[in-house]
Amino acid sequence: MAGLQLTNLTKRFGTTAAVYDFSLDVHDGELMCLLGPSGCGKTTTLRMIGGFITPDGGDILIEGHSVLALPPERRPTAMVFQRFNLWPHMTVTDNIAFGLRLRRLPAAAIHRKVGETLELVGLPHAAGKWPHQLSGGEQQRIAVARALVLEPKILLLDEPFSNLDARLRVRMREELKTLQRQVGITTVFVTHDQEEALTLADRIAVMNKGVMEQVDTPGVLYRRPQGLFVADFIGTMNLIQGRYHRDRGALVSGRLSVAGPGDWPDGATVTLAFRPEDVTVADGTAGIPAQVRRVVNLGHYLEVTVDSPGVGTIKVFTDGQQPMTEGQHVHIHFRRLLVYAEGTSPAEIDKPRLTHLDTAGEAVERSSSV
Ligand code: ATP
């Protein structure tokens, strides 16, 4: 049984739908990220799960039971917010114990649970400290402890690390993932940071303007985005507009022609999409001609921007083995392409056969596929 099910959730503020007909199954023990640009409805969705916002339509089921009628404090959920997490006038122990005291647990049980939870988040020595005596990362760990001590069935996290510096954010992600595995708690994590989602999540639900675009594992989302929104949003993707020419059996974009076994209508508008690591650049004569415009050394790889006349600007990642200089003439080869046409699922072309066209549209050169 799914740990958490959202079925056709809708929430309107005035006339605009912040979340529309949103359905999602989060499996027992799964770490699900809600990912999308600012304003796409992630926080609204999370707050509906926690009971802080009432949906206009749809249902929220935890272990098969609707929780819609329950106020936040009676739901089996606990939420960690982006900031203002700890009460500044309480010690760490009192912060963590607060919810347990509300539940009228005996003092000895509270003491034991607080101790265990502090161990769990790796801060056993912080018990007597005040929030201002802790670093940002430690404060967020205590905030997570305060949520976990209540033993919720679902842990909800709303961009909990976004106020931390980049290095600490990476470390906190790793810690959270380890902790989540250890406790085995079903978790929904909201972020607009795709790197955070890709490294943390078992699956990612990508949202756009209140609706679900795609839910999949990080690997599938990256390799096979179902639509152009996800293709463009996740990672770096080169996108080139073109048309399908049924008589030539080819997708043509300016001076680039790709043999395409498609059953799109003649003249259909298509978008060719390919990752920078699915393109290679080389000296020599085979391939599609291009000129290096910019080279950025990103440490373990180079990001090379090339201009191909009549095709466009393309980003390529190379391992730096072959030196690249600005202005250098190169040829590009493609390993893999995705083709998006309206109303159909993306078509994947491995080792595409490419032809370079002259300005009159005649073939002049062919790329060897790699
Ligand atoms: P961010 O990443 O910036 O936090 P988000 O994806 O979490 O964005 P939400 O906060 O869920 O987005 O907001 C979704 C939409 O609903 C936005 O257009 C926002 O302006 C609107 N909205 C959210 N809360 C309210 C509210 N209380 N009243 C009116 N509009 C709201």
Boltz pocket constraint, residues with backbone or C-beta under 6 A from the ligand:
constraints:
  - pocket:
      binder: B
      contacts: [[A, 13], [A, 17], [A, 18], [A, 36], [A, 37], [A, 38], [A, 39], [A, 40], [A, 41], [A, 42], [A, 43], [A, 44], [A, 45], [A, 192]]
      max_distance: 6.0
